[in-house]
Amino acid sequence: MNEVVKPVEKKLKGTVTIPGDKSISHRAVLFASLAEGESIITGFLRGDDCLSTIACMRKLGIQIDEEDDRIVVKGKGLNGLTEPSEVLDVGNSGTTIRLLSGVLAGQNFSSVVVGDDSIAKRPMGRVTGPLKMMNASVDGRKNAEYTPFQLRGGNLKGIHYISPVASAQVKSAILLAGLYTPEETKVTEPSKSRDHTERMLESFGVDVSVTDYSAAVKGGQQLKGTSIEVPGDISSATFLLVAGAIVPGSEITLENVGMNPTRTGIIDVLHRMGADLSIDNERKLGGEPTADLTIRYSNLSAMTIDGDLIPRLIDEIPAIAVLASQAQGTTVIRDAQELKVKETNRIDTVVQQLVKLGVDMEATEDGMIIHGKSTIQGGTVQSYHDHRIGMAMALCGLIASSPVRVEDTDAIAVSYPTFFQDLNTLTEG
Ligand code: S3P
């Protein structure tokens, strides 16, 4: 499918409730499957990625009922999964494959895991490597560095893994496998990655010890079924925040935005660039801080984005590149080499497509440099089947001199199936 986004005639106005957080939705279904008894999940994101997690857990013998506004999972405990009779297909979802691998490493049976073309290019050795150190038997393409791979677990041992990357997927996979060991398993990272696993394991009754850059679990702890309310996804909200910040005269409110401090790098960037952003109704939802955000158009200035800030906004960089194109001065994004191993190489895809629309920017080894303020032109751009590239390109259409046609927008359903609907609500004010 293609979508043509026309320049906004007046301004963006109105209120949107942000759909459920993708990272938290995955974890809710996965952990509920491993818990003793029933769990009820509300606010679950019915995006393609999270539906892949549901499909995989069903193939592992878990009953998951999708009702109108809730998901009911009949957990069978840590050792209740059964050997799948089919391959486990994770589709486009890096979170599904990496977290699931941690769980499968603990099982006394064999599973084969595959994904789509994008998954086939993404590094899996960062997870299969440490799982092998824990004694899991993993075999697959290029020594299980890539999909497809096969896992057979059992008899795992605890390790202290010093991860070379700040990755919540890696950390979570190892901690989940750690539940199947008789010892403690600990992960230390170079910077703190998102901590939804640590928070949610606590909600399921598991003790997790957390220090600045480390998290550890003792094996053998049982998860107990519970109720989880999933807050809205700040990564989805980001696209609308940027829309509000760059379309002259706009004022929009986004309700139900998850404000976990490991995810709020975008809020820091908006404030530092001079955006007019207010945070109201701060509360907790499912163990996660949540708030309503209001953004109004204002003049923006460039900044440097690097260091510990990067893991707190890594998924937001495609949208931030569009934001920076409308800021006065030169924005430098560095230390972001992880962008190269996302759904696409997002350094290349962002720069190639934005340059097509007239943005003055260049790629670097570990990020990009954006010279603002650019006049955006209309034209045709690709999403490369990457949801966040598709949404970033759509933002350009709102302020371009003529319509922007975004090709292959189906991918947006991975994380934000109602993106164009919500954008229309705001366009019509
Ligand atoms: C995620 C972690 C991040 C993020 C991804 C979701 C998660 O990936 O980019 O969209 O849910 O744990 P890494 O763990 O590779 O940094």
Boltz pocket constraint, residues with backbone or C-beta under 6 A from the ligand:
constraints:
  - pocket:
      binder: B
      contacts: [[A, 22], [A, 23], [A, 24], [A, 95], [A, 166], [A, 167], [A, 168], [A, 169], [A, 170], [A, 172], [A, 193], [A, 194], [A, 314], [A, 315]]
      max_distance: 6.0
